[in-house]
Each structure stands twice: as C-alpha cells, then as structure tokens.
Amino acid sequence: MPKMKTKSGAKKRFSLTGSGKIKRKHAFKSHILTKKTKKQKRNLTHDAIVDKTNVKDVKRMLVK
C-alpha cells in the first residue's frame, strides 16, 4: 500500500513541538484589524496548542 499523503493545507497551518504537541496560529488576525483593539491583536499574535479534542484529526491530516 502506498504512503499516505500529508494534507498540504495542514502542513502549512500546524507544526509539532519538541514534546509532540501541535502548535497552531490564532484566527482573526489577517484583515479587518482597524476595529480590533491593540490588546486583542497582541493576544492573537501568540501561538496556541491544538485542543485535545482535535489532536487526533490534525495528526491524521499530518500523517506523522
């Protein structure tokens, strides 16, 4: 059976940490930023960890 292909969209959006957790970016930071407060935009800058309820699906997309 051939190898499973990684979903290219997931490859661009997620990365693995050293301990095996999956990092993601926050949404809502790409446009329409004028109406958002500085605090809101600053807090969206930081990376987040994928929630445990979604880890299985994301790992399946990354095929690692």
C-alpha positions in Angstrom: 0.0 0.0 0.0 1.4 3.5 -0.9 2.3 6.0 1.8 -0.4 8.4 2.9 0.0 11.9 1.7 0.1 14.8 4.1 -2.7 17.4 3.6 -0.9 20.4 2.2 -3.2 22.8 4.0 -2.5 21.2 7.3 1.2 21.2 6.6 1.2 25.0 6.2 -1.0 25.6 9.3 0.3 23.3 12.0 3.8 22.3 13.4 4.9 19.9 16.0 6.7 20.9 19.2 9.6 19.0 20.8 7.2 17.3 23.2 4.9 16.2 20.4 2.1 18.7 20.9 0.7 20.5 17.9 1.1 24.3 17.5 -1.4 26.5 15.7 -1.9 30.2 15.0 -4.9 32.2 16.2 -7.6 33.1 13.7 -9.0 36.6 13.1 -5.6 38.3 12.6 -5.5 38.6 8.8 -7.8 41.5 7.9 -10.4 43.9 9.3 -7.9 44.9 12.0 -9.0 48.5 12.4 -11.9 47.7 14.6 -10.0 45.4 16.9 -8.2 46.7 20.0 -4.4 46.7 20.4 -4.9 44.2 23.2 -7.0 41.9 21.0 -4.5 42.0 18.2 -1.5 41.5 20.5 -3.1 38.4 22.1 -3.8 36.9 18.7 -0.1 37.1 17.8 0.9 34.3 20.2 0.9 30.6 19.1 -1.6 28.2 20.7 -1.7 24.5 21.3 -4.3 22.4 19.4 -7.1 21.3 21.8 -7.0 17.6 22.8 -10.4 17.1 21.1 -8.9 18.0 17.7 -5.4 16.4 18.0 -6.5 13.0 16.5 -7.9 14.7 13.4 -4.9 17.0 12.9 -2.4 14.2 13.3 -4.3 12.2 10.7 -4.0 15.2 8.3 -0.3 15.5 9.0 0.3 11.7 8.8 3.2 11.6 11.3 
